Amino acid sequence: MDVTTPGAAPDPQAVTSRDARTGQVVELPVRETLPAALDEVAHRAAAAADELAAWPRARRAELLDALADALDAERAALVAEADRETALGPARLGGELTRTAYQLRTFARVVRDGGYLEATIDHAGDTPMGPRPDLRRMLVPLGPVAVYAASNFPFAFSVLGGDTASALAAGNPVVVKAHPGHPATSERVARLAERAVAAAGAPEGTFALLHGFDAGSALVSHPAIRAAGFTGSLAGGRALADAAASRPAPIPFYGELSSINPVLVTPAGARENADSFGTGLAASVLQGGGQFCTKPGLVLVPAGDAGDSLVDALGRAVQRAPALPALTAGMARAYADGVVARSADAAVVARGRDDGGHTGSDVAADGGAPHSQDVGTTRPALLEVAARSVTPRLVEECFGPLAVVVRYRDEAEAVAVVERVEGSLTGSILTGGASDRDLPAARAALTRRVGRVLYDGFPTGVAVTWAQHHGGPWPSTNTLHTSVGATAIRRFLRPVAWQQAPQHALPPELRDGPAVVPVRVDGELVLPDGSTSPAAPGAPLGSPA
């Protein structure tokens, strides 16, 4: 009998957590977020925005350090929970947690430094175009930011990952949508974050966590949200990006979506380093079950004996690899379908061991599909095809431990394949050494399609630094900005200029007196220690008022 009160909201579904190894399902003491609760969370974030934006930078940095300390204090419990949900292993997860705390502390240093503000002062004065008013400009927070947690990094790209860290560093409240692949880990991290935020005296609404597909879909469209960061599938990201763009007042959507990360092996590279490049590539393809956004999925290898040796080394390493746990059963099924589909277009060079420990180069009927409804595994695979026979499907990302080797006969064939690859986060060039200048046109084509070019290295692993760029042309991302490293903060800021403003109306960083952050004054960079750099050619003209 239906006893639902007419017009009443339905009871939200319980959030469940799955053991990645056994398939056991545990019900968590939380529910999927309903529209009314989402609206309340978003409005609290909007109410907190002005106060948080007005915090001194030092106080904001202290909050980021406190969040890092809170992660370290609960390290053992967090790693255990994440391992239960993802099966990524304590060593991998421990390293990822270290990276997550490091990211938060890095952004604390970025905030204290203040250079990210791009503070600029042009005093009133005469110019060849006539009198110029006093103009002062810097970057300010956007407002509440929606963050969509990733599946493959339950710490570093999740609740307190790089998007959250950079948005908080910029001075914005954050509303995180938890990933269903690790909800218990997300809850544990969210609770410690809430305690740290409250202890720092931050306004209510500075941080919140939501659960559920419907909540995630609605969040990007809520009028209180001013920007969104996403790491996930191309289909999911495209849907959210379209929703962000179709709002009455569109907002920036920063998505990391799909990337095949092509690798170009030069003829000299194959001759000189066949074994080391083959085994290194295999390690990169297999790392984390092939579920890294920078996994090399397409490897261009020269035809001939040297290329054969490299492919043999790569194939042997793949063939020794066991079936690997997938982050979710759905991802395992998608991977299995992807292997089967691509095997129709390319030869199977090697398959990893199946669950019985056997090896072989055959394609299993299920392609490495999960062996039950609850637990998913992915069986590594290596495919090979001639450059002239590459199909559109072979240059698309397949999320999991699969790589496609493309054999090219000359540079023209290599260029033709690279030009069919869509935008990627990374492109790797494996050479015979510093004197190797083979394939200049192919190298140039590769550079046009990626955000980071690696020489004689493998793309899995992204350093958190000022110089890092983790982004690339569509569909790897839909933005020019990086999602990793210090300059990720730029995504959640906007420029404001003050003209003829009195001192009390200016942010402290733009007031007259000794510089408190790096500031460009009348074209000359002035550092907080008082040192200056010469004005660049074409710098604004005029003398201080």
C-alpha positions in Angstrom: 0.0 0.0 0.0 1.3 3.5 -0.9 1.4 5.5 2.3 3.4 8.5 0.9 1.8 11.8 1.8 0.7 13.6 -1.3 3.1 16.3 -2.2 5.8 15.2 0.3 9.4 14.7 -0.8 10.5 11.1 -1.1 12.8 9.6 1.4 16.4 10.0 0.1 18.2 6.8 -0.6 20.8 5.5 1.8 24.4 6.0 0.7 26.2 2.6 0.4 29.8 1.8 0.4 31.2 -1.3 -1.4 34.2 -3.4 -0.5 36.3 -3.4 -3.7 37.7 -6.9 -3.0 34.7 -8.8 -1.6 31.8 -6.9 -3.0 30.2 -6.6 0.5 27.9 -3.5 0.7 27.7 -1.4 3.8 25.0 1.2 4.4 26.4 4.5 5.7 24.6 6.8 8.2 24.0 9.4 5.5 21.5 9.9 2.7 21.6 11.2 -0.8 21.1 15.0 -0.8 17.6 16.2 -1.6 16.9 19.4 -3.5 15.8 21.3 -0.3 19.1 20.3 1.5 21.1 21.2 -1.6 19.5 24.6 -1.7 20.2 25.2 2.0 23.9 24.2 1.5 24.3 26.4 -1.5 22.8 29.5 0.2 25.0 28.9 3.3 28.0 28.9 1.0 26.8 32.2 -0.7 26.3 33.8 2.8 29.9 32.8 3.8 31.5 34.1 0.6 32.0 37.7 1.5 33.4 37.0 5.0 35.8 34.4 3.7 37.0 36.6 0.9 37.8 39.4 3.4 40.0 37.1 5.5 43.6 38.1 5.7 45.7 35.9 3.5 47.7 34.7 6.5 44.5 33.4 8.1 43.5 31.6 5.0 46.9 30.0 4.8 46.5 28.8 8.4 43.3 27.1 7.5 44.9 25.2 4.7 47.8 24.1 6.9 45.2 23.0 9.5 43.4 20.8 7.0 46.7 19.2 6.0 47.5 18.5 9.7 44.1 17.0 10.1 44.7 14.6 7.2 48.0 13.5 8.7 46.5 13.0 12.1 44.0 10.4 10.7 46.3 8.8 8.2 45.9 5.2 9.3 42.1 5.2 9.4 41.8 7.2 6.1 44.1 4.8 4.2 42.4 1.7 5.6 38.9 3.1 4.6 40.1 4.1 1.1 41.8 0.7 0.5 38.6 -1.1 1.5 36.6 0.9 -1.1 39.1 1.1 -3.9 41.6 -1.8 -3.5 44.4 0.6 -4.6 46.6 -0.7 -1.8 48.0 1.0 1.4 51.3 2.0 -0.3 49.7 3.8 -3.2 47.0 5.4 -1.0 49.6 6.4 1.7 51.6 8.2 -1.0 48.5 9.8 -2.3 47.5 11.1 1.1 51.0 12.6 1.5 50.5 14.3 -1.8 47.1 15.7 -0.7 48.5 17.2 2.5 51.4 18.6 0.5 49.0 20.2 -2.0 47.2 22.0 0.9 50.5 23.2 2.4 51.7 24.3 -1.1 48.6 26.5 -1.5 49.2 27.9 2.0 52.6 29.0 0.7 51.1 30.4 -2.5 48.6 32.4 -0.5 51.3 33.8 1.9 53.4 34.8 -1.1 50.6 36.7 -2.7 52.1 36.8 -6.2 49.0 34.9 -7.5 47.0 38.1 -7.0 48.7 39.8 -10.0 48.6 43.1 -8.1 49.1 46.0 -10.4 49.2 49.8 -9.8 49.3 52.4 -12.5 49.4 55.8 -11.0 47.7 58.8 -12.5 49.9 60.6 -15.0 50.4 61.9 -18.5 50.7 59.5 -21.4 51.0 60.0 -25.2 47.3 59.4 -25.3 46.5 62.0 -22.7 46.0 62.0 -18.9 45.5 58.6 -17.3 43.6 58.0 -14.0 44.9 56.1 -11.1 44.2 52.4 -11.8 44.8 49.5 -9.5 44.0 45.9 -10.3 44.2 42.4 -8.8 42.4 39.1 -8.7 39.6 38.5 -6.2 37.6 35.4 -5.3 34.7 34.3 -7.6 32.4 32.9 -4.9 31.1 29.5 -4.0 32.8 26.7 -6.0 31.3 23.3 -6.8 33.9 20.5 -6.8 33.1 17.0 -8.3 35.3 14.4 -6.8 37.2 11.9 -9.0 36.9 8.2 -8.9 40.6 7.3 -9.4 42.2 9.5 -6.7 40.1 9.2 -3.4 42.3 11.8 -1.7 44.3 13.9 -4.2 41.4 14.7 -6.6 38.5 14.2 -4.1 37.1 15.9 -1.1 40.2 17.8 0.0 42.0 17.4 -3.4 43.5 20.0 -5.6 40.3 21.6 -6.7 39.1 22.1 -3.1 42.6 23.3 -2.0 42.9 25.8 -4.8 39.4 27.1 -4.4 39.8 27.6 -0.6 43.2 29.2 -1.2 41.5 31.7 -3.6 39.1 32.6 -0.8 36.0 30.8 -2.0 33.5 28.5 -0.1 33.5 24.9 -1.5 30.6 22.5 -2.0 31.9 19.0 -2.9 29.9 16.3 -4.6 31.2 13.0 -3.3 32.1 10.2 -5.8 30.0 7.1 -5.3 33.1 4.9 -5.7 34.4 5.9 -2.2 31.6 7.5 -0.2 32.8 6.3 3.2 36.3 7.7 2.6 34.6 11.0 1.5 32.5 11.1 4.6 35.5 10.6 6.9 37.5 13.3 5.1 34.6 15.7 5.1 34.1 15.3 8.9 37.7 16.1 9.7 37.5 19.1 7.2 34.4 20.4 9.0 36.1 20.2 12.4 39.2 22.1 11.0 37.0 24.7 9.4 35.1 25.3 12.6 38.2 25.4 14.7 39.6 28.1 12.4 36.6 30.3 13.0 35.5 30.2 9.3 32.0 31.2 8.5 29.3 28.5 8.4 29.0 27.4 4.8 32.8 27.5 4.0 32.7 23.7 3.3 30.1 21.1 2.6 29.7 17.6 1.2 26.8 16.3 -0.9 25.9 12.8 -2.1 23.9 11.5 -5.1 23.6 11.8 -8.8 20.7 14.1 -8.8 22.4 16.5 -6.3 25.5 16.6 -8.5 23.4 17.4 -11.6 21.6 20.2 -9.8 24.6 21.7 -8.1 26.2 23.2 -11.2 22.9 24.9 -12.0 22.3 26.4 -8.6 22.4 30.2 -8.8 24.6 30.5 -5.7 27.4 28.5 -7.4 30.0 30.7 -9.3 32.4 28.0 -10.7 32.8 24.3 -10.9 35.8 21.9 -11.1 35.3 18.3 -12.4 37.5 15.3 -13.0 35.8 12.4 -14.6 34.3 11.0 -17.8 33.9 12.9 -21.1 30.1 12.2 -21.1 29.6 13.3 -17.5 31.8 16.4 -17.9 30.2 17.4 -21.1 26.7 17.3 -19.5 27.8 19.4 -16.6 29.7 21.9 -18.8 26.6 22.3 -21.0 24.5 22.9 -17.8 27.0 25.5 -16.6 26.9 27.3 -20.0 23.1 27.2 -20.3 22.4 28.9 -16.9 20.8 32.3 -17.1 24.1 33.6 -15.8 26.7 31.1 -17.2 29.6 30.1 -15.0 33.1 28.8 -15.7 33.4 25.0 -15.7 36.8 23.5 -15.4 36.7 19.9 -16.5 39.4 17.2 -16.9 37.7 14.7 -19.1 39.4 12.3 -21.5 43.0 11.7 -22.5 44.9 9.0 -24.4 48.4 10.5 -23.7 50.2 9.4 -26.9 53.8 8.3 -26.8 56.2 8.7 -29.8 59.2 6.4 -29.9 61.9 7.6 -32.3 63.9 5.1 -34.4 67.0 5.9 -32.4 65.0 5.5 -29.2 63.9 2.0 -30.2 67.4 1.0 -31.2 69.1 2.3 -28.1 66.5 1.6 -25.3 64.1 -1.1 -26.5 64.1 -3.1 -23.2 64.0 -0.2 -20.8 61.4 1.7 -22.8 59.3 -1.4 -23.2 59.3 -2.3 -19.5 58.9 1.4 -18.4 55.9 1.8 -20.7 54.3 -1.3 -19.2 54.7 -0.1 -15.7 53.1 3.2 -16.7 50.2 1.5 -18.4 49.6 -0.9 -15.5 50.1 1.6 -12.7 46.9 1.9 -10.6 45.1 -0.6 -12.8 45.5 1.7 -15.8 43.2 4.1 -14.1 45.4 7.2 -14.1 44.3 10.2 -16.2 47.9 10.2 -17.6 48.1 6.5 -18.6 49.8 6.1 -22.0 47.1 4.6 -24.2 48.7 5.0 -27.6 52.3 4.2 -28.4 53.8 5.0 -31.8 56.7 2.6 -32.5 58.8 2.4 -35.7 58.5 -0.7 -37.9 61.5 -3.0 -38.0 63.6 -5.1 -35.7 64.3 -2.4 -33.1 60.6 -1.6 -32.8 59.9 -5.4 -32.6 62.2 -5.7 -29.6 60.5 -2.8 -27.8 57.1 -4.3 -28.4 58.3 -7.7 -27.2 59.6 -6.2 -24.0 56.3 -4.3 -23.5 54.2 -7.4 -24.3 56.2 -9.7 -21.9 55.6 -7.2 -19.0 51.9 -7.0 -19.8 51.6 -10.8 -20.1 53.0 -11.2 -16.6 50.6 -8.8 -15.0 47.6 -10.0 -13.0 44.0 -9.0 -13.4 43.6 -5.7 -11.5 40.8 -4.4 -9.4 38.6 -1.8 -11.0 37.4 1.2 -9.1 33.9 0.2 -9.7 32.1 -2.8 -11.3 30.7 -0.4 -13.9 34.2 0.7 -14.9 35.2 -3.0 -15.2 32.4 -3.6 -17.6 33.2 -0.6 -19.7 36.8 -1.6 -19.9 35.8 -5.2 -21.0 33.6 -3.8 -23.7 36.4 -1.4 -24.8 38.9 -4.2 -25.1 36.6 -6.4 -27.1 35.6 -3.5 -29.5 39.2 -2.5 -30.1 40.3 -6.1 -30.7 38.2 -6.1 -33.8 40.4 -3.3 -35.2 43.9 -4.4 -34.0 45.9 -7.6 -33.3 46.1 -8.8 -29.7 49.8 -8.9 -28.7 49.5 -9.9 -25.1 46.9 -10.3 -22.3 47.6 -10.3 -18.6 46.9 -13.2 -16.3 43.3 -14.1 -15.7 42.0 -14.8 -12.2 43.4 -18.4 -12.4 46.9 -17.1 -12.9 47.2 -18.2 -16.5 48.8 -16.2 -19.3 48.0 -15.9 -22.9 47.5 -13.7 -25.9 43.9 -14.7 -26.4 40.9 -12.4 -25.9 38.7 -13.8 -23.3 35.0 -13.9 -24.1 34.3 -11.3 -21.5 37.5 -9.3 -22.3 38.5 -9.3 -18.7 35.1 -8.5 -17.3 34.1 -8.8 -13.6 33.5 -12.3 -12.4 30.5 -11.4 -10.3 28.0 -8.6 -10.1 29.8 -7.0 -7.2 33.5 -7.1 -7.8 35.1 -6.0 -11.0 38.6 -6.8 -12.4 40.4 -5.6 -15.5 42.7 -7.9 -17.4 45.6 -6.0 -19.0 45.8 -6.0 -22.7 48.2 -4.9 -25.5 47.1 -4.4 -29.0 49.0 -3.7 -32.2 48.1 -2.1 -35.5 49.9 -0.7 -38.6 49.7 3.1 -38.8 47.8 2.9 -42.1 45.1 0.8 -40.5 44.3 2.9 -37.4 40.6 3.4 -36.9 38.9 6.2 -34.9 38.1 3.8 -32.1 41.8 3.0 -31.5 42.7 6.7 -30.8 40.0 7.0 -28.2 40.7 6.6 -24.4 39.9 3.3 -22.9 40.0 3.7 -19.1 42.0 0.7 -17.7 45.2 -1.3 -18.4 45.1 -1.2 -22.2 47.6 0.2 -24.6 47.5 0.3 -28.4 50.8 0.1 -30.3 50.9 1.7 -33.7 53.7 0.8 -36.0 54.8 3.5 -38.4 57.1 3.1 -41.4 58.2 6.8 -41.8 57.7 10.2 -40.3 54.7 10.9 -42.6 52.9 8.0 -41.2 53.7 9.0 -37.6 52.5 12.6 -38.2 49.3 11.3 -39.8 48.5 9.2 -36.7 49.4 12.0 -34.2 47.1 14.4 -36.1 44.2 12.0 -35.6 44.7 12.0 -31.8 42.4 14.4 -29.9 43.7 16.7 -27.2 45.6 15.0 -24.3 47.0 15.9 -21.0 50.5 14.6 -21.9 52.6 13.5 -24.9 55.8 11.6 -24.4 58.8 11.4 -26.7 61.2 8.5 -26.2 64.5 9.1 -27.9 68.0 7.8 -28.3 69.5 10.7 -26.2 70.0 14.4 -26.3 71.6 14.3 -29.8 68.5 12.5 -31.3 66.6 14.9 -33.5 64.6 12.3 -35.4 61.0 13.1 -36.4 60.8 16.9 -35.9 57.5 17.2 -37.7 55.9 14.4 -35.6 57.3 16.0 -32.4 55.8 19.3 -33.4 52.4 17.7 -34.2 52.5 16.0 -30.8 53.2 19.2 -29.0 50.2 20.9 -30.6 47.9 18.3 -29.1 49.0 18.1 -25.5 49.5 20.2 -22.4 52.7 18.6 -21.1 55.5 17.2 -23.3 57.8 14.6 -21.6 61.2 13.6 -22.9 62.5 10.1 -22.1 60.0 9.6 -19.3 56.6 8.2 -18.6 53.5 10.3 -18.0 52.0 8.7 -14.9 52.9 11.0 -12.0 52.1 14.7 -11.9 54.4 16.9 -9.7 52.7 19.6 -7.6 54.9 22.6 -8.6 54.7 26.2 -9.9 55.8 25.1 -13.3 53.4 22.2 -13.7 50.6 22.2 -16.3 48.0 19.5 -16.0 45.6 20.3 -18.8 45.4 20.2 -22.5 43.3 20.8 -25.6 39.7 19.4 -25.7 38.7 16.8 -24.7 41.4 16.4 -22.1 40.2 19.6 -20.6 38.0 22.5 -21.6 40.2 25.2 -20.2 43.7 26.8 -20.6 44.3 26.5 -16.9 46.1 23.7 -15.0 44.3 21.7 -12.4 47.5 20.7 -10.6 50.2 23.0 -9.2 50.2 26.5 -7.8 48.6 28.2 -10.7 45.5 26.1 -10.4 44.3 28.9 -8.1 43.8 31.1 -11.1 40.7 29.2 -12.1 38.7 30.5 -9.1 39.6 34.2 -9.3 38.5 37.1 -11.4 40.1 40.5 -12.0 38.8 43.7 -10.6 40.2 47.2 -11.3 39.7 50.2 -8.9 39.9 53.6 -10.6 40.6 56.8 -8.5 39.7 54.8 -5.4 40.5 56.2 -1.9 43.0 54.2 0.1 40.4 52.9 2.6 38.4 51.4 -0.3 41.3 49.4 -1.7 42.5 45.9 -0.7 45.6 46.1 1.5 47.7 44.7 -1.3 46.9 47.7 -3.5 47.4 50.5 -1.0 50.3 53.0 -1.0 53.3 52.2 1.1 55.7 49.3 1.3 54.7 46.4 -0.9 53.2 43.5 1.0 53.0 41.2 -2.1 54.8 41.3 -5.4 53.1 44.3 -7.2 53.8 45.9 -10.6 53.9 49.7 -10.1 53.9 51.8 -13.2 55.3 48.8 -15.1 58.1 48.0 -12.6 57.9 44.9 -10.5 58.3 45.7 -6.8 58.9 42.9 -4.3 58.0 43.0 -0.6 61.7 43.4 0.3 61.7 46.6 -1.7 63.7 45.4 -4.7 62.5 46.2 -8.1 63.0 45.0 -11.7 63.2 47.3 -14.7 60.0 48.1 -16.6 59.6 46.0 -19.6 59.5 47.5 -23.1 56.0 48.9 -23.7 55.2 49.2 -20.0 52.7 51.8 -18.9 54.0 55.4 -19.0 53.5 58.1 -16.4 55.0 59.2 -13.1 53.5 58.5 -9.7 50.8 61.0 -8.6 
